[in-house]
Amino acid sequence: MSACSSCSRREFVTAGALATVGALLAACGGGDSSPTSPGTVNLTVTPANFPALAAVGGIAQVSTSGSPVAVVRTGATTYRAFSMVCTHQGTTINITSTGFRCPNHGATFNANGAWTGGERTSGLFELTVTSNTSAGTITITS
């Protein structure tokens, strides 16, 4: 005997259709445009170890374990960090010459993490960067 033995055929089909729509919305983020937190990030890196960060405007992936993280050099001693997890479907994004691109659905982001084209989504999740100039390191936290 089914769990919905007292349901009419119309009620059963309607409930199934609503469940399908709900699952599709959940898979697409439900229309939520806020970036998804990458979870706990606590990472100390030495920018000098990443050739791409030698010049202002350079972008490098600095972490692959856990949530992938990218650092953008914004000044002589200033940096920004972003989660490399696409806010649309959770795919790891790629670094391009001008920012980032999602290989899964084509969304593009500039070096400031803002969405610039492709599949509409929110900007990348920005992480907190603290610089220790005397040690030549930066600490990235969420």
DAQUITA-V152861 format. One record per residue. N is the residue number from 0. RES is the residue in one small letter. SS is DSSP state (H for helix, E for strand, C for the rest). Layout:
n:N res:RES ss:SS
n:N res:RES ss:SS
This chain:
n:0 res:m ss:C
n:1 res:s ss:C
n:2 res:a ss:C
n:3 res:c ss:C
n:4 res:s ss:C
n:5 res:s ss:C
n:6 res:c ss:C
n:7 res:s ss:C
n:8 res:r ss:H
n:9 res:r ss:H
n:10 res:e ss:H
n:11 res:f ss:H
n:12 res:v ss:H
n:13 res:t ss:H
n:14 res:a ss:H
n:15 res:g ss:H
n:16 res:a ss:H
n:17 res:l ss:H
n:18 res:a ss:H
n:19 res:t ss:H
n:20 res:v ss:H
n:21 res:g ss:H
n:22 res:a ss:H
n:23 res:l ss:H
n:24 res:l ss:H
n:25 res:a ss:H
n:26 res:a ss:H
n:27 res:c ss:C
n:28 res:g ss:H
n:29 res:g ss:H
n:30 res:g ss:H
n:31 res:d ss:C
n:32 res:s ss:C
n:33 res:s ss:C
n:34 res:p ss:C
n:35 res:t ss:C
n:36 res:s ss:C
n:37 res:p ss:C
n:38 res:g ss:C
n:39 res:t ss:C
n:40 res:v ss:C
n:41 res:n ss:E
n:42 res:l ss:E
n:43 res:t ss:E
n:44 res:v ss:E
n:45 res:t ss:C
n:46 res:p ss:H
n:47 res:a ss:H
n:48 res:n ss:H
n:49 res:f ss:C
n:50 res:p ss:H
n:51 res:a ss:H
n:52 res:l ss:H
n:53 res:a ss:H
n:54 res:a ss:C
n:55 res:v ss:C
n:56 res:g ss:C
n:57 res:g ss:C
n:58 res:i ss:E
n:59 res:a ss:E
n:60 res:q ss:E
n:61 res:v ss:E
n:62 res:s ss:E
n:63 res:t ss:C
n:64 res:s ss:C
n:65 res:g ss:C
n:66 res:s ss:C
n:67 res:p ss:C
n:68 res:v ss:E
n:69 res:a ss:E
n:70 res:v ss:E
n:71 res:v ss:E
n:72 res:r ss:E
n:73 res:t ss:C
n:74 res:g ss:C
n:75 res:a ss:C
n:76 res:t ss:C
n:77 res:t ss:C
n:78 res:y ss:E
n:79 res:r ss:E
n:80 res:a ss:E
n:81 res:f ss:E
n:82 res:s ss:E
n:83 res:m ss:C
n:84 res:v ss:E
n:85 res:c ss:C
n:86 res:t ss:C
n:87 res:h ss:C
n:88 res:q ss:C
n:89 res:g ss:C
n:90 res:t ss:C
n:91 res:t ss:E
n:92 res:i ss:C
n:93 res:n ss:E
n:94 res:i ss:E
n:95 res:t ss:C
n:96 res:s ss:C
n:97 res:t ss:C
n:98 res:g ss:E
n:99 res:f ss:E
n:100 res:r ss:E
n:101 res:c ss:C
n:102 res:p ss:C
n:103 res:n ss:C
n:104 res:h ss:C
n:105 res:g ss:C
n:106 res:a ss:C
n:107 res:t ss:E
n:108 res:f ss:E
n:109 res:n ss:E
n:110 res:a ss:C
n:111 res:n ss:C
n:112 res:g ss:C
n:113 res:a ss:C
n:114 res:w ss:E
n:115 res:t ss:E
n:116 res:g ss:E
n:117 res:g ss:C
n:118 res:e ss:C
n:119 res:r ss:C
n:120 res:t ss:C
n:121 res:s ss:C
n:122 res:g ss:C
n:123 res:l ss:C
n:124 res:f ss:C
n:125 res:e ss:E
n:126 res:l ss:E
n:127 res:t ss:E
n:128 res:v ss:E
n:129 res:t ss:E
n:130 res:s ss:E
n:131 res:n ss:E
n:132 res:t ss:C
n:133 res:s ss:C
n:134 res:a ss:C
n:135 res:g ss:C
n:136 res:t ss:E
n:137 res:i ss:E
n:138 res:t ss:E
n:139 res:i ss:E
n:140 res:t ss:E
n:141 res:s ss:C
